[in-house]
Amino acid sequence: MRRSLLLALLPVALLAACNRSNESTDMAPGADTVTASTIAAPVAPATVADPVGVSESAAPGEHTTFDAKAFAGEFADARSAVTFTADGTYSMHTESVAAKPPTTGTWTLEPDAHHIRLDSNDKADEDRVYELVSNDELHATDGQVLRRTGAAR
């Protein structure tokens, strides 16, 4: 009976010895413990780069309750007028001594949904940001106030 027990336990002991030899290749010769250098570092999750040229700003009316069609129209003060279209483009006419063609570009609603950014097609011009007080009034940081012209929508 001892012999049959020994024969039954021999494969288990050999299997354990085989697994032990695989572990020993990870450890330095003669080492009893596993060191920090032999433990595999956790793999960092893969990151996806942001697409080039994609703005985090919402397009007019995108992901908000803002209605770009209702907002579209002309806003003006004594020295300038801006015409906003529902497709996100604008045209700005400014009175000056020298006759200048209108400034054109795109407008977007900022992520806070309280500011409109005008991005000129002329990259030499800086972006203009207006506070959206209402669908009929915009305030610039320099104190300029633009109000909707014509009949209110």
C-alpha positions, 0 to 999 in steps of 0.5 A: 500500500505504501508503494501505491501511495508513493507512486500516486504522489510521485506525479504530483511532486514532479509537477510541483517541481516543474512549476518551481523550476519556472519560478526559479528563473525569475529569481536570482541564483541562490535567492530565497525571496522575490525582490521588487525588481523581479515583480512585473510592473502593472501595465498602464492603460493605453491612452488615446491622443486627441484628434488634431484640429478638434476643438473642445468647444461645442458647435453652435447649439451642440450639446446645449439648449442653445438655439443657433437658429434663434440666435442668428442675426445682426448685432450692432453698436455705434461703430460696428455690426456683426452678422451671425449665421446659424451655420456658425459663420459671422461677418463683422463690419467696423467703421474706421477712417480707412475703408476695410473689408468685413472681417469674417470667420466662425463663431462657437459657443464656449463650453460654459454656454455663456460666451461666444468666441469669434475666430477670424479667418485672418489668423493675424487677428485675435479671437474675440469673446463676448458674454452672451447676456441674452439672445439679444445682447452681447458684452465684450471684455472691453466694454463694447455692448452689441444689441440685436438690430431689427425686430427681436426674434 
